[in-house]
Amino acid sequence: MKTFEKVYKIVARIPRGKVTTYGIISKMVGTSPRVVGYALHANRDPKNVPCHRVINSKGKISSGYAFGGPGIQKKLLESEGIKFDVNEKVDLNKFGYL
């Protein structure tokens, strides 16, 4: 299985109301967080591979969200019950997956 396919398989398992990080996925796949970002940017099936549920290790949305920008990503996460603090961070202890 190719790297991008491995990334998509992991991301497809992230449930509604949860997030994970590029770094966690990269360790599972054996690549760099940047490659995970490239894979998600190339995602052709955001309905089944919910890349909006992947954020950076600081608990923040990355500026390069490919499907409408970071504002759209935040709205999608909030619609699933994800809460952001005053610094625009997600509590990974509460909402983290994997």
Wavefront OBJ file of the C-alpha trace (Angstrom):
o trace
v 0.000 0.000 0.000
v 1.312 3.433 -0.930
v 1.876 6.187 1.636
v -1.093 8.345 0.643
v -3.377 5.298 0.756
v -2.161 4.522 4.282
v -2.883 8.096 5.333
v -6.389 7.958 3.868
v -7.127 4.658 5.589
v -6.219 6.132 8.991
v -8.076 9.407 8.427
v -11.201 7.533 7.309
v -11.380 5.984 10.817
v -11.429 9.296 12.731
v -14.937 9.543 14.202
v -17.150 12.623 14.233
v -16.324 14.850 17.174
v -12.664 13.785 17.273
v -9.431 15.063 15.741
v -5.902 13.811 15.341
v -2.655 15.416 14.263
v -0.415 15.259 11.234
v 2.364 14.045 13.535
v 0.400 11.135 14.974
v -0.581 9.970 11.503
v 2.982 10.399 10.234
v 4.344 8.133 12.983
v 1.756 5.481 12.170
v 2.587 5.595 8.466
v 6.339 6.060 8.794
v 6.631 9.368 7.005
v 6.821 13.070 7.877
v 3.910 15.278 8.968
v 4.498 17.340 5.844
v 3.859 14.287 3.630
v 0.621 13.666 5.538
v -0.338 17.261 4.734
v 0.442 16.713 1.055
v -1.692 13.573 1.050
v -4.627 15.356 2.628
v -4.276 18.291 0.266
v -4.564 15.791 -2.617
v -7.551 14.002 -1.053
v -10.210 13.454 -3.710
v -12.801 11.975 -1.362
v -13.311 14.338 1.604
v -16.705 12.775 2.332
v -15.149 9.391 3.157
v -11.705 10.681 4.143
v -12.579 13.519 6.546
v -9.325 15.446 6.344
v -10.913 18.357 8.236
v -10.421 16.222 11.366
v -6.631 16.515 11.121
v -4.975 19.468 12.860
v -1.460 20.385 13.903
v 0.301 19.186 17.055
v -0.436 22.468 18.840
v -4.160 21.803 18.521
v -4.647 24.426 15.837
v -6.019 24.408 12.339
v -3.364 24.707 9.656
v -3.619 27.614 7.253
v -3.475 25.418 4.155
v -6.793 23.551 4.481
v -7.546 22.645 0.863
v -11.333 22.519 0.904
v -12.326 26.126 1.465
v -9.710 27.397 3.890
v -9.281 27.296 7.668
v -12.606 29.019 8.332
v -14.480 26.195 6.629
v -12.442 23.592 8.504
v -13.280 25.248 11.811
v -16.995 25.368 10.964
v -16.960 21.680 10.020
v -15.264 20.757 13.300
v -17.609 22.921 15.353
v -20.604 21.327 13.631
v -19.310 17.986 14.949
v -19.041 19.295 18.506
v -15.360 20.234 18.578
v -14.731 23.252 20.813
v -12.004 25.852 20.365
v -10.573 27.896 23.220
v -9.911 31.649 23.122
v -6.564 30.952 21.393
v -8.280 28.957 18.628
v -6.914 25.673 19.973
v -8.609 22.307 20.352
v -8.056 20.408 23.608
v -6.338 17.280 22.274
v -6.829 15.502 25.600
v -10.592 15.887 25.253
v -11.118 15.691 21.494
v -8.033 13.752 20.383
v -8.234 10.406 18.637
v -5.369 7.906 18.279
l 1 2 3 4 5 6 7 8 9 10 11 12 13 14 15 16 17 18 19 20 21 22 23 24 25 26 27 28 29 30 31 32 33 34 35 36 37 38 39 40 41 42 43 44 45 46 47 48 49 50 51 52 53 54 55 56 57 58 59 60 61 62 63 64 65 66 67 68 69 70 71 72 73 74 75 76 77 78 79 80 81 82 83 84 85 86 87 88 89 90 91 92 93 94 95 96 97 98
